[in-house]
């Protein structure tokens, strides 16, 4: 198999929520494979500018666009601007997301709706308006960032699990409807990764850290860079006959029921 199957030179990739964290890690992978990056965030222009400096320091061509992925009119205007200023979008990674950790019986309806809006409705909105050009050109790649919560439940993340479970089925339905146009729609389901957000609990003796180490067959947290291979694969010609699939990058968590705490 030729390595050229994974070459993304000449491709334009929009990665939502790519100013930090796992979104940035995946975007770096696409950029280092040759793609021109469209960096998106909504918190501040300053955060986008800082992210662009990081990408450009690695020799990646990147442009920043601030817009709210839950605002359909803002999405339409941003896509039109991107098409005019950079080019047609060949790869879309719907990564932007939020989580609110609250027991369902205590959760405000407004908070539940916000999680659904960001984690499930926004991939629909952005995909709906990006895919029109893909359909016209008869090619495109869409990757929805799902979660292990697309398959499992866990205490206090009911809204997130509902959204990510819905995103799994939305991914499959997008593939069902758009495969005839030579568009591949797949998902990536990350496990638990070592990010700045998880740093405070990634210490020996912390109950959640011990739980992850014991629950994961590879007995470690993932390195965010370990998501890059999956993102490149699903963005490249190497995955041209892969459609409606969720690729879980979780160190094997979903493959096992775990082990007793006293088992070596």
C-alpha positions in Angstrom: 0.0 0.0 0.0 1.4 3.3 -1.0 2.0 6.0 1.6 0.5 8.4 -0.9 -2.9 7.1 0.0 -2.6 9.1 3.3 -1.3 12.3 1.6 -3.6 15.3 2.2 -1.7 17.9 0.1 -4.1 20.2 -1.7 -7.0 19.5 0.7 -8.7 22.1 2.9 -9.8 20.8 6.3 -12.2 22.6 8.7 -11.8 21.4 12.3 -14.3 22.9 14.7 -13.1 23.6 18.2 -9.5 23.3 17.1 -7.9 26.0 19.3 -6.8 23.5 21.9 -7.0 20.0 23.3 -7.9 17.0 21.2 -9.2 19.1 18.4 -5.8 20.8 18.0 -4.0 17.4 18.2 -6.1 16.0 15.3 -5.8 19.2 13.3 -2.0 19.1 13.7 -2.1 15.6 12.2 -4.1 16.7 9.2 -1.8 19.7 8.7 1.4 17.7 9.0 -0.1 15.3 6.4 -0.4 18.3 4.0 -3.9 19.7 4.5 -4.5 23.5 4.7 -6.3 24.0 8.1 -9.3 26.1 8.9 -9.1 26.7 12.6 -12.4 27.4 14.4 -13.3 28.5 17.9 -15.9 30.8 19.5 -14.5 32.0 22.8 -12.3 34.8 21.5 -10.3 36.0 18.5 -7.2 36.1 20.7 -7.4 32.4 21.4 -7.7 31.7 17.6 -4.7 33.9 17.0 -2.6 32.1 19.6 -3.6 28.7 18.1 -2.6 29.9 14.6 0.9 30.8 16.0 1.2 27.2 17.3 0.2 25.7 13.9 2.4 28.0 11.9 5.4 27.3 14.2 5.1 23.6 13.0 5.1 24.7 9.3 1.3 24.2 8.9 -0.7 26.5 6.7 -3.7 27.6 8.8 -6.4 30.2 8.8 -8.6 31.1 11.7 -12.4 31.8 11.7 -14.4 32.7 14.8 -18.0 31.5 14.6 -20.6 29.8 16.8 -21.3 26.3 15.4 -24.8 26.3 16.9 -25.8 29.4 15.0 -26.9 28.4 11.5 -26.7 31.8 10.0 -23.2 32.3 11.4 -22.2 28.9 10.0 -23.5 29.8 6.5 -21.7 33.1 6.5 -18.4 31.5 7.7 -18.5 28.8 5.1 -19.1 31.2 2.3 -16.2 33.3 3.6 -13.9 30.3 3.8 -14.9 29.2 0.3 -14.1 32.7 -1.1 -10.9 33.3 0.9 -9.3 29.8 1.1 -11.2 27.3 -1.1 -13.8 24.6 -1.0 -13.8 22.4 2.2 -12.7 18.9 1.4 -12.5 17.6 5.0 -14.8 18.5 7.9 -14.1 17.4 11.4 -17.0 18.2 13.8 -15.0 18.3 17.0 -16.5 21.2 19.0 -18.2 20.0 22.1 -19.0 20.6 25.8 -19.8 18.4 28.8 -21.7 19.3 32.0 -21.2 16.8 34.8 -24.5 16.9 36.8 -26.8 14.0 38.0 -29.8 13.9 35.7 -32.2 14.5 38.6 -30.5 17.7 39.4 -29.8 18.9 35.9 -31.5 22.0 34.6 -33.4 21.6 31.3 -31.5 24.5 29.8 -28.2 22.9 30.5 -29.3 19.6 29.0 -30.5 21.4 25.9 -27.2 23.3 25.6 -25.2 20.1 25.6 -27.5 18.6 22.9 -27.2 21.8 20.9 -23.4 21.9 20.9 -22.6 18.2 20.7 -25.4 16.9 18.4 -27.2 19.7 16.6 -24.1 21.7 15.6 -22.5 18.7 13.7 -25.8 18.6 11.8 -25.8 22.3 11.0 -22.1 22.5 9.9 -22.3 19.3 7.9 -25.5 20.3 6.2 -23.9 23.5 4.8 -20.5 22.0 4.0 -21.8 18.9 2.3 -23.6 20.9 -0.4 -20.4 21.7 -2.1 -19.1 18.2 -1.6 -22.2 16.8 -3.3 -21.6 19.2 -6.2 -18.0 18.0 -6.5 -18.8 14.4 -5.9 -16.2 13.9 -3.1 -15.7 14.8 0.6 -14.8 13.5 4.0 -16.8 14.2 7.2 -15.6 13.0 10.6 -17.8 13.4 13.7 -16.1 13.2 17.0 -18.1 10.8 19.0 -17.1 9.2 22.4 -17.1 6.0 24.4 -20.3 7.5 25.7 -21.8 6.8 22.2 -21.8 3.2 23.5 -21.8 3.4 27.3 -23.4 5.4 30.1 -21.6 6.9 33.2 -22.7 8.8 36.2 -23.4 12.5 35.8 -22.9 12.7 32.0 -26.4 11.8 30.9 -26.8 14.8 28.5 -23.4 14.2 27.0 -24.1 10.5 26.5 -27.4 11.3 24.9 -25.8 13.7 22.5 -22.9 11.4 21.6 -25.2 8.4 21.2 -27.3 10.5 18.9 -24.1 11.6 17.0 -23.2 8.0 16.4 -26.6 7.4 14.7 -26.4 10.8 12.9 -23.1 9.7 11.5 -24.6 6.5 10.2 -27.5 8.3 8.6 -25.2 10.9 7.0 -23.3 8.0 5.5 -26.5 6.3 4.3 -27.7 9.5 2.5 -24.4 10.8 1.2 -22.4 7.8 0.2 -23.9 7.8 -3.3 -22.1 11.2 -3.8 -18.7 9.6 -3.0 -18.7 11.2 0.4 -17.5 9.2 3.4 -18.9 10.0 6.8 -17.3 8.3 9.8 -16.7 9.0 13.5 -13.8 8.8 16.0 -14.6 7.8 19.6 -11.7 8.9 21.9 -11.1 7.2 25.2 -9.4 9.0 28.1 -6.5 11.2 27.1 -3.8 13.1 28.9 -4.8 16.8 28.3 -4.5 19.9 30.4 -8.1 19.4 31.6 -7.3 15.9 33.0 -3.9 16.9 34.5 -5.2 17.5 38.0 -6.6 14.0 38.3 -3.8 12.1 36.5 -1.9 11.5 39.7 -1.3 8.1 41.4 -3.8 7.5 44.2 -6.5 9.7 42.7 -9.6 7.5 42.5 -10.4 8.4 38.9 -6.8 8.0 37.7 -6.7 4.6 39.3 -10.0 3.7 37.8 -8.8 4.6 34.3 -5.5 2.7 34.7 -7.3 -0.3 36.0 -10.1 -0.1 33.4 -7.9 0.3 30.3 -6.2 -2.8 29.0 -3.2 -0.7 27.9 -3.1 0.6 31.5 -2.5 4.2 30.6 -4.0 7.5 29.5 -3.9 8.2 25.8 -1.5 10.7 24.3 -3.5 13.2 22.2 -1.2 12.7 19.3 -2.4 9.1 19.2 -5.6 10.4 17.7 -3.8 11.7 14.6 -3.5 8.4 12.8 -7.3 7.8 12.9 -8.0 11.4 11.8 -5.6 11.1 8.8 -6.9 7.7 7.8 -10.5 8.8 7.8 -9.6 12.1 5.9 -7.6 10.3 3.2 -8.0 8.1 0.1 -7.1 5.2 2.3 -10.6 5.2 3.8 -12.5 5.6 0.5 -14.7 2.5 1.1 -15.1 3.1 4.9 -18.5 4.7 5.6 -20.7 4.9 8.7 -18.0 3.5 10.9 -17.0 4.7 14.4 -13.3 4.2 15.1 -12.8 4.0 18.8 -9.3 5.1 20.0 -9.6 4.0 23.6 -6.8 1.7 24.6 -9.2 -1.2 24.5 -11.7 0.0 27.1 -14.7 -1.0 25.1 -13.3 -4.4 24.5 -13.4 -5.5 28.1 -15.5 -5.4 31.2 -12.4 -4.5 33.2 -10.6 -6.4 36.0 -10.9 -6.6 39.8 -8.9 -3.9 41.6 -6.6 -6.5 43.2 -5.7 -8.2 39.9 -2.3 -7.6 38.5 
